[in-house]
C-alpha cells in the first residue's frame, strides 16, 4: 500500500509486544513509509520481519528494526509523543540500538525525507534522552 502522506513505498512489519503500548491503538502490525517514515496502522500482521535495509542500509534488523521503526515514526511530534519516545529509546538501548546514531544516519542519507525536520529533531531528541537518564 502506498503511503497516505507521500505516496511512497511502505514496509509492513509485526510490532513486538513490548513496543505496542507505545504506539496508537497498540497494533500487532504496522507499515512504515520508506520515504517519509510515516507509520500506518492497523494492518494485517505479516508472518515475519521484513528487510529493514530497504529503508536504510544501516537500519537495524528483525525485532530491533521494528523497534527502530516505531521510534523514528514517533519523532513527528516530540511534545505529544515524549513519553513514547523515551520508552522506545530505552527499549532500543536495552537491545543495543543507538537511536541517536540512527537519527544521524537517516539525516545523512539524502534519500529519506521524513515528515518532520530531522535536522532539528536530533538535538531535541538528545535533550529528551539526556533528561530521562
Secondary structure, 3 states (H helix, E strand, C coil): CCCCCCCCCEEEEECCHHHHCCCHHHCCEEEEECCCCCEECCCCCCCCCCCHHHCCCCCCCHHHHHHHHHHHHHHHCHHHHHHHHHHHHHHHHHCCCCHHHHHHHHHHHCCCCCCCCHHHHHHHHHHHHHHHC
